[in-house]
Amino acid sequence: MEGLQGRVTVPISQELLQILCCPRTKTPVVMLGSERLARLNAAVEAGYLRYADGAAVEEPLEEGLVTTDGLTVYRIDDGIPVMLVEQAIPADQFGNG
């Protein structure tokens, strides 16, 4: 599967998804849907999306994980989930519906 900038994306296995959770809240995560991913990336393009630590999100996401409560997004880079609290993306910045 080819993602942004021609990079090949590797799907996350169901087994991995079943054990991953938000490191802060322990809420399970699921794959971020394409509509929400598009809204998130539009916010990146607009320059106002921030990580939890306040740093700007400068690169669009190819894939992402979202907590089942819809509040937090974690990026997936080259098939590897980045499950760092400081690099969590609060979903209220781009609409969490």
C-alpha positions in Angstrom: 0.0 0.0 0.0 1.4 3.4 -1.0 1.0 6.4 1.4 2.0 10.0 1.3 5.1 11.0 -0.6 5.2 7.5 -2.3 6.2 5.7 0.9 5.0 2.2 1.4 2.7 1.8 4.4 2.5 -1.5 6.3 -0.8 -2.4 7.8 -0.9 -2.8 11.6 -1.7 -6.4 12.6 -4.9 -7.1 14.5 -2.8 -8.7 17.2 -0.8 -5.5 17.8 -4.0 -3.4 17.7 -5.5 -5.6 20.5 -2.6 -4.9 22.9 -2.0 -1.2 22.1 -3.5 1.5 24.3 -2.9 5.2 25.2 0.1 5.2 27.5 -1.5 8.0 29.6 -5.2 6.8 30.0 -4.8 3.1 29.0 -7.7 3.6 26.6 -7.6 1.1 23.7 -6.8 2.4 20.2 -8.2 1.7 16.7 -7.1 2.8 13.3 -8.0 6.4 12.4 -10.6 6.5 9.7 -9.8 8.2 6.3 -12.3 11.0 6.9 -10.8 12.0 10.2 -7.3 11.5 8.8 -8.1 14.0 6.0 -9.4 16.5 8.6 -6.3 16.1 10.7 -4.0 16.5 7.7 -5.9 19.7 6.7 -5.2 21.1 10.2 -1.5 20.2 9.7 -1.6 22.0 6.3 -3.2 25.0 8.0 -0.4 25.1 10.5 -2.4 25.0 13.7 -2.2 21.4 14.8 -0.1 20.8 18.0 1.2 17.7 19.8 0.3 17.4 23.5 3.7 19.0 24.4 2.8 22.1 22.4 5.1 21.5 19.5 3.7 22.0 16.0 2.7 18.9 13.9 4.7 19.7 10.8 4.3 16.5 8.8 1.0 15.0 7.6 0.1 11.6 8.9 0.0 8.6 6.6 -1.8 6.6 9.1 -2.9 7.0 12.7 -4.4 5.4 15.7 -7.2 7.0 17.8 -8.3 6.2 21.2 -11.7 4.5 21.4 -13.1 7.5 23.2 -12.1 9.6 20.1 -10.0 12.1 22.2 -6.4 11.3 21.2 -4.5 10.4 18.0 -1.1 8.8 17.7 0.8 8.8 14.4 2.1 5.7 12.7 5.4 6.3 10.9 6.6 3.7 8.5 4.3 1.1 10.0 5.4 1.8 13.6 2.9 3.4 16.1 4.5 6.3 17.9 2.9 5.9 21.3 4.5 8.7 23.2 2.4 10.9 25.5 4.2 14.1 24.4 3.5 13.3 20.8 -0.2 12.5 21.2 -2.5 14.8 19.1 -5.6 16.0 21.0 -8.4 15.4 18.6 -10.4 18.5 19.6 -8.1 20.5 17.4 -9.5 19.1 14.2 -13.0 17.9 15.2 -13.3 14.6 17.1 -16.7 13.6 15.7 
